[in-house]
């Protein structure tokens, strides 16, 4: 079934564009609509292969059209419904877009800090400063002295 392959919103959008059935298949009046249709099926196949993961407002239809037409609205359903209702209950925990953005930024900065720390530790181990070597040597000698005395 077509809705299982490309999603309900994409199917509704396709039907709203009034496709014409021809001998070679389905066609639209403009070449841009034909390209969008090809793109929808290409991204749907990428999703089935696991190369594309839809994320609420970044689903097959939104990616294929490539433009944020009427931001804050959901295409392919009634204009009276907003994102919360339009994308369905599976995305209800991601309804707060700002929270998700903050989580993405926190993850990004944690990864960057981790990379910087690993690079700094690698440089420190390759070329330790002389003061650090002296402090480690004195600490080790103090530890040896304290372990030798009964």
C-alpha positions as CSV (number, residue, x, y, z in Angstrom):
1,X,0.0,0.0,0.0
2,X,1.3,3.5,-0.9
3,X,0.8,5.0,2.6
4,X,2.9,2.2,4.2
5,X,5.7,3.0,1.7
6,X,5.8,6.8,1.8
7,X,3.6,7.7,4.8
8,X,0.2,9.1,5.1
9,X,1.2,12.8,4.9
10,X,3.1,12.2,1.6
11,X,0.1,10.3,0.2
12,X,-2.2,13.1,1.1
13,X,0.1,15.6,-0.4
14,X,0.4,13.6,-3.6
15,X,-3.4,13.3,-3.9
16,X,-3.8,17.1,-3.3
17,X,-1.6,17.8,-6.3
18,X,-4.1,16.1,-8.5
19,X,-1.9,13.6,-10.4
20,X,-3.0,12.4,-13.8
21,X,-2.8,8.7,-14.6
22,X,-1.2,8.0,-17.9
23,X,0.0,4.9,-19.7
24,X,3.5,5.2,-18.2
25,X,2.2,5.8,-14.7
26,X,1.3,8.9,-12.7
27,X,2.3,12.4,-13.8
28,X,1.7,16.0,-12.7
29,X,1.3,19.2,-14.6
30,X,4.6,20.7,-13.7
31,X,8.1,19.2,-13.9
32,X,8.8,20.3,-10.3
33,X,6.0,18.2,-9.0
34,X,7.3,15.2,-11.0
35,X,10.7,15.7,-9.4
36,X,9.2,16.0,-6.0
37,X,7.3,12.7,-6.6
38,X,10.5,11.0,-7.6
39,X,12.3,12.4,-4.6
40,X,9.5,11.1,-2.3
41,X,10.0,7.6,-3.5
42,X,13.8,7.9,-3.4
43,X,13.8,9.0,0.2
44,X,11.2,6.3,1.1
45,X,13.5,3.6,-0.3
46,X,16.4,5.2,1.7
47,X,14.2,4.9,4.8
48,X,13.5,1.2,4.1
49,X,17.3,0.6,3.7
50,X,18.0,2.4,7.0
51,X,19.8,5.3,5.4
52,X,17.2,7.9,6.4
53,X,15.5,8.2,9.8
54,X,12.5,10.5,9.9
55,X,12.2,12.9,12.8
56,X,8.8,14.6,13.3
57,X,9.1,17.8,11.1
58,X,11.9,16.2,9.1
59,X,10.0,13.4,7.6
60,X,9.9,12.1,4.0
61,X,7.6,14.9,2.7
62,X,9.4,17.8,4.4
63,X,12.8,16.5,3.2
64,X,11.7,16.0,-0.4
65,X,10.0,19.4,-0.7
66,X,13.0,21.1,0.8
67,X,11.2,24.3,1.8
68,X,9.7,25.2,5.1
69,X,6.3,26.1,3.6
70,X,4.1,27.6,6.4
71,X,6.4,26.9,9.3
72,X,4.5,25.6,12.3
73,X,1.9,23.9,10.2
74,X,1.7,20.3,9.0
75,X,1.3,19.6,5.3
76,X,-0.7,16.7,4.1
77,X,-3.5,17.0,6.7
78,X,-6.2,19.5,7.7
79,X,-5.0,23.1,8.0
80,X,-6.7,23.2,11.4
81,X,-4.3,20.7,13.0
82,X,-1.0,21.8,14.4
83,X,2.2,19.8,14.8
84,X,1.1,18.1,18.0
85,X,-1.9,16.5,16.3
86,X,-0.5,16.3,12.8
87,X,2.6,14.2,13.5
88,X,0.8,11.8,15.8
89,X,1.3,10.3,19.2
90,X,4.7,8.7,18.4
91,X,6.3,12.2,18.5
92,X,4.5,13.5,21.5
93,X,7.6,13.3,23.7
94,X,9.5,15.5,21.2
95,X,6.8,18.2,21.1
96,X,9.0,20.8,22.8
97,X,11.4,21.7,19.9
98,X,13.5,24.0,22.1
99,X,14.2,21.2,24.6
100,X,15.4,18.9,21.8
101,X,17.6,21.7,20.5
102,X,19.1,22.2,23.9
103,X,19.8,18.5,24.3
104,X,21.5,18.4,20.9
105,X,23.7,21.4,21.8
106,X,24.6,19.8,25.1
107,X,25.5,16.6,23.4
108,X,27.6,18.4,20.8
109,X,29.5,20.4,23.4
110,X,30.1,17.3,25.5
111,X,31.6,15.5,22.5
112,X,33.8,18.5,21.6
113,X,35.0,18.8,25.2
114,X,35.8,15.1,25.2
115,X,37.8,15.4,22.0
116,X,39.7,18.4,23.4
117,X,40.5,16.6,26.6
118,X,41.7,13.5,24.8
119,X,43.9,15.7,22.6
120,X,45.3,17.5,25.6
121,X,46.0,14.3,27.5
122,X,47.7,12.8,24.4
123,X,49.9,15.9,24.0
124,X,50.7,15.8,27.7
125,X,51.7,12.2,27.6
126,X,53.9,12.6,24.5
127,X,55.7,15.8,25.8
128,X,55.3,16.1,29.5
129,X,56.5,19.4,31.0
130,X,59.7,19.1,33.1
131,X,58.0,20.4,36.3
132,X,55.5,17.6,36.1
133,X,58.2,15.0,35.7
134,X,60.0,16.4,38.8
135,X,56.8,16.4,40.9
136,X,56.0,12.8,39.9
137,X,59.6,11.7,40.7
138,X,59.5,13.4,44.1
139,X,56.1,11.9,44.9
140,X,57.3,8.4,43.9
141,X,60.4,8.8,46.0
142,X,58.4,10.0,49.0
143,X,56.0,7.0,48.5
144,X,59.0,4.6,48.4
145,X,60.5,6.1,51.5
146,X,57.2,5.8,53.4
147,X,56.7,2.2,52.4
148,X,60.3,1.2,53.4
149,X,60.0,2.5,57.0
150,X,58.3,0.0,59.3
